[in-house]
């Protein structure tokens, strides 16, 4: 089974760490985030992995090699310019002739990728399945409900729940017809284009551990979680 990892970002919000090391290779302990992702993919049956790289691409290539050390085959697609989330995948169109997983290179998760694939294959009419995650964030203020001038309810600093894009997707080859060549094109652009064309888009809600390692605080959390659950 095939997977694509987007590993070409600049990691601007994680400076100064990323001035030397590309974000996907930041160490969580004995292993880097990208190594953890590759091992999780292998555990779930994905053995052919394409890395879309740009920033410090040679660093990533020399570190991971052909994937034999991890029991997988690794191939590299180098972006000459930033192409967003879906643009890099378009470069691999000739290689992705079966349903494949696409994920951001800064996601630490216990999601069962095989279950995502099996779920997506049940929906023949949908070329794209989005993995979502429900996150809870505290609200700074007390929220009130009222009837006219009378208070009927108060919630002191309630928690807000949002269902978000989790940075993981299952795509089928038919989706390529909606992705332009050599153009910056994000997953949000693809979703909008599919919906505007009345093409069904499905979702898979993951309930497993998930973290988007976007800022320094997330990186510190990722190192802690790695020691507890991934090491």
Order of alpha helices (4+ residues) and beta strands (2+ residues): beta-alpha-beta-alpha-beta-alpha-beta-beta-alpha-beta-beta-beta-beta-alpha-beta-beta-alpha
